[in-house]
Structures are given as C-alpha cells and as structure tokens.
Amino acid sequence: MTLTAGISEATSAAKAADRAALSGSVHNFRNLNGHDLIHRLDDFYRWQDLRRALGLWPFGRSTEAGPRRHATVHDDSGRKMAGANFGSQDYLSLSGHPEIKAAARAAIDEYGVHSAGSPALVGNTSVSLTLERRIAEFLDAEFVSLFPTGWSAGYGVVKGLVRPSDHIVMDRLSHACLQEGAAAATRNIHLFAHNDLTDLRAKLEAIRSADSDHGIMVVTETLFSMNSDTPEIAKMQELANEFRATLVVDVAHDLGSMGPGGQGHLGIQGMIGKVDLVMGSFSKTFASNGGFVATKHRKVTEYLRYFASPHTFSNALSPLQAAVVLKAFEIVASPEGDELRQKSMANILQLRARLVDAGFEVYGDPSPIVCVKMGTEDVARLVSRQLHASGLVANLVEYPAVAKGQARFRLQVMANHTEHDVMCAVDKIADGYRDACIELAELI
Ligand SMILES: Cc1ncc(COP(=O)(O)O)c(C=O)c1O
C-alpha cells in the first residue's frame, strides 16, 4: 500500500467513526435483549465509548471547585477545560453566598452532619421542622413534607397518592420524576399536549364520562425545563375542580428564582395558596439537594409520611441541608433576593437578545433556563466538542430528552454572571456552530 492510499484509508476510517458517533441516541439502547444483564450492555457501551473517545460525549462532567460562574471542568475522560459556566443550577448564586456558608458551618457545629434516620422515624431535626414551617408560610400551604431530593418528592407525591384504578393526566413534557412516579402508580396515564388546556379538558371529559368512581391527578410544571414555558395555572386548577381531580404542580425551576418575592409563577399568576398540591426542589435556587410537597391538608402530609416511599424509607435531609435551605429562603424573600432576581433577569434578557441577534432560535419565555436551538443531533454534538475546547460550560440536551432534530443547549443563568460572561457565551456558541457546520459538511 502506498503512503497516500494508507492516509486516505485512515481518513475514511476516522470519518466513519465520526459519523457513527454523530448518529444514534441513548433511546436505541432502552430495550435490551439477551439473558445476560451485564453483557447485553456491550452495544451501548461501545457506542458511548466511541463518542467519549472523540470528545462527543458531553455528559458526566465534573467541576473542580463547585458550581461557580467560572469553572474548571473535567469531562468523563479527564479532559480539562476552564471557562464561563452556564451548566450549573444555582440561579441566584447562593451556593457560595457567605451567609449560606456560615449557616452550614453553624449547623455542623450544632447538629453534626447527618440526620441518621427517615422522617417517618426520628430523622427530622428542629431545623428541618423549622424549614417545613417556613416553606408552608412561603406558599400559604400550612403543611409540608420534606424529601431527600426533588426527584423523590415528585415521584413520592404521585406514587404515594395514586392507586392502580386511578388516573393520571399529565403534561407530556413533565419531568422524569413525575412520569416515573406515574408509571409506578397506575397504567391509566393520559398525556395531554404540552400546556394545552383544550386537550386537558378533552382528556378529563373522556375519563369522567367513563369513570366517576376513581381519583384523577392532573400533573404539570410551572416552568418547563427544556422549553422555558409555563401553563395557565388558574385555568388548570379550575379544570381539576370541575372534574373532581387533584392538581399537582412542580415548581422546581421558578420557585425562588422568579416572581414577586421569589414566589415563582404561582406568585406571578396570583396562585399562591390556591393549588391543591405543590411540589418543588431545592437544587436549582436553594443551594442544596432536597425537595418538598406542600398542601393545605395535614392528612396529606401524614399519609405521605407513611406511603411516599422516598419519604418513608429514605434518610431525611441532613440538618446541614435543612439549615442551608432555610437560610436560602430567608435571602430569597429579602430585598437582596429581589436584587439577585433583577440581576439574573438582566443577564437572561441580554443572553436571549444576543443569541437571537446572532441568528439563533431561543425557546420559550425569559427565565433562568435559556435553551438555544442547534437542530440535528450531529451538529449539536460537534458544537458541544467545540465548546469544551473553547471554554464554555453548557449542557447539551438531545433526543430522547427533547424531540428528534431539536437538540439544544440549555444555558442556566446565574445572578452573578457578568455581561462579559454572557457575551463570551454567545460568541463561543456562534463560533462553535459555524465550525461545526463546516466540520459536518466535510464528513458527508
Ligand atoms: C422539573 C423538575 N422537577 C424535579 C427535578 C428533580 O429535582 P432534583 O434534581 O432536586 O432531584 C428536576 C431536576 O432536574 C426538574 O427539572
């Protein structure tokens, strides 16, 4: 073989590898066949590892020093980069706030670091009970159950209250915790078109015309995390009342980070204290892991304590986490909270405007989640490699987390991002997209 023939063979092999890594999705590996539960993962791992080897697997990354606005990040092969961080969820930048750190230190001194039990036994502490009361007051809800994560709160409220003969009517883009709770609770799951009240009504009418005996849970979110959009919550609650259903809203992304006093879209829409069940997470704005379910009825919290498995059979929030979240609620509701939300919104509006000026489509409405469309998965993966090289931390979201051909970067804005960070992010995405298109054209 001549040198030129060898080189061209190597080039076409490299191109074939690139093409393989740019196609397919994790969805291809959802249904597995074969008797050996471990060996049947081979095809998945081969495909994933090819992407990893080529720098096209932007998941499973870690920061060196926590979720700062500038972060040093390692991909899961250890390749290091440093740059502006739009990939962490710390919307009001509270995770490094001096008062939050002081609250954490004081909690360690007072309580140690561990709750050492489920809330159904003796896992609660005086600080977690104070937190329950604080959230109840914040949401005008009266009673609150805490969960070890937001995920488990979503799963727990659905699985805890719904039985196999009941129905769940759920926005089709609801978070995995709600969908998995639903799948574990009943086979009667009815997905309605995203934020579509007409479809919701049609689903409720169809269910009630055939079944007047069983319960119906209607499930939605106040801010959808891949689309940055919001339903009309009052109309959903009215529909739920009309059809004798119970509404659950997940406020994970907007509680604390948006709305008057940090009350999120419930506050913006005048719905504080008016929704049947509110479920949320501390992991986006409140500087900790953990979640909650809030209700007007003590019987709900009492029942969930013994029938929502992640509350009953999982260790309670640590006193350290509870103290951090308590302090975060104090800041969220203070004038400083207003100032942080204003800074965050200024960054959000600037980021969205600059991305549009650069020719990109940005999803939904202004919120700390700014999703910018890339389109097909191949170009989006190439952009993700460019961003890792150029120094921008941004999370790629691709099918099946979003529809095929609608891959996007989900930029999560923090209050302490600067105008310079925003400009850098837009420049890097624009350059990355241009270079990715050239690269892709060469591969075809
Ligand atoms: C809408 C929504 N609900 C619930 C969760 C789960 O929250 P956590 O990450 O705190 O467990 C998330 C986080 O990804 C989310 O986006």
The ligand as a MOL file (V3000), in Angstrom:
LIG
                    3D

  0  0  0     0  0            999 V3000
M  V30 BEGIN CTAB
M  V30 COUNTS 16 16 0 0 0
M  V30 BEGIN ATOM
M  V30 1 C -38.9010 19.9830 36.7770 0
M  V30 2 C -38.0200 19.1980 37.6900 0
M  V30 3 N -38.5860 18.5210 38.6970 0
M  V30 4 C -37.8290 17.8090 39.5650 0
M  V30 5 C -36.4740 17.7280 39.4230 0
M  V30 6 C -35.6760 16.8980 40.3570 0
M  V30 7 O -35.0440 17.7040 41.2850 0
M  V30 8 P -33.6620 17.3190 41.9850 0
M  V30 9 O -32.5890 17.4220 40.9500 0
M  V30 10 O -33.5560 18.3330 43.0440 0
M  V30 11 O -33.7770 15.9290 42.4990 0
M  V30 12 C -35.8550 18.4300 38.3950 0
M  V30 13 C -34.3710 18.3920 38.2470 0
M  V30 14 O -33.8330 18.0240 37.2750 0
M  V30 15 C -36.6360 19.1620 37.4870 0
M  V30 16 O -36.0920 19.7940 36.4620 0
M  V30 END ATOM
M  V30 BEGIN BOND
M  V30 1 1 1 2
M  V30 2 1 2 3
M  V30 3 2 2 15
M  V30 4 2 3 4
M  V30 5 1 4 5
M  V30 6 1 5 6
M  V30 7 2 5 12
M  V30 8 1 6 7
M  V30 9 1 7 8
M  V30 10 2 8 9
M  V30 11 1 8 10
M  V30 12 1 8 11
M  V30 13 1 12 13
M  V30 14 1 12 15
M  V30 15 2 13 14
M  V30 16 1 15 16
M  V30 END BOND
M  V30 END CTAB
M  END
